[in-house]
């Protein structure tokens, strides 16, 4: 929410084509998505000594990227040794509107992407 406000969701993906499909669907349904990074520092900040990972970083900065880095750790390589395509929509800022009601932001976008697959 700090970076994108309440009208745009963060998009994290390891696949350019999937990311573009989701961005296009977001435009179609007036649910804007903005591609966000998972950098080396995000992967490092979720590591701990008492456990392998922690689901949040060591500080509040770049928390959406830290969360995506955490999720990325659970991708399982297929028999071909490849990691599957994946995407994460950070809808924290967009899921509740100004009247404190749930918006359903992202549902149409994800359904559209699934139907295209």
N, C-alpha and C positions, 0 to 999 in steps of 0.2 A: 504494500500500500504506500510505503514511503516513496518508492520509485514510480509507480504507475497509477496511483490514486484509486478511485472507486469505480472507474468505467472501463479499465483495460486489465486483462488478466495476463500474467506471465506465462510464457510457453517455454518449456524445456524439452529438448528432443535430441536424440543421437542420430537422426536421419533428416536430411535436408528435404527430401520429397514429402515425407510425412508432415514435417513442420509447415511446408508451403500449403499442403492440403488443408491443414487445420487453420492456418491464417486465412485462406480463401473462404473456408466455411464460416469463420468468424465475421468476415466482411458480409457474406450473404445473409447472416442472421443478426447483423448489427451488434455483434459481441466481439469487440476488437481484442486481438492477442498481440503480444509483443515478445519477440524471441529474446530469451535471457540466457546468460552463460552459466556453465558449470566449469569453473576454472580449477587449476591444480590446487590453489589455496582453499577452495571450498571443500575439496576432497580431503585435504590435510586437516582442516579445522574440526571435522567430525570424528577424527581418530582420538582414541583415549588409551590410557595405560591400564586402567582397571577393566576395560572391555574393548572389544574390537572397534565398535562404533558407538556414537551417541547421536540421537536423532535431531540434535540442534548444535549449532556452532558454539564456540567459546565466548561469543559476544553477539549482540543483536544485529550487527551489520551483515548484510547480504544473507539474511536468514532464509529467504526463499531459495536462493542458490544452494545454501547448505542443505536444506531439506531435499532438494532435487538430487544433490550428490549422495545423500543418504539412501534415497529410493533406488538410485542407479546401482547400488551395491547388490540389490536383490535380483538383478537380471541373470538368468541362467543361460549359459551357452548351449546351443543346440548340438546335435550330433555332428554337424559340420564345423563346429568350433566357433561359430559366429554368435554374437550377441543379438537378440531380436531387436527390431525397431521398437522404439517406445517413445512415449510423450507424457509429460506431466503438465497439467494446467494448474497454476496457482491462482485460485479463484477467491482467495481470502478477502480481497478488497471489493470484489464484485458480487459476492453472494448475498449480501444484505443491502437493500436499498435504503433511501433516506427515511422511509416510514418504518424502518426496522422489520420489514417483511423479507422473506427469502425470495430470491429472484429466479433461481433455476439456471443461472448463467452457466453456459458451457454444455448443457445437456444436448441441445440441438446440434452444436458443433461436433461433439463426440459421436452422436448418432449418424450424422452426415459422413464423418470419416469412416465409421464402421461399414456403412452401406457402400462406400466407394472401394473398400478393400476386397 
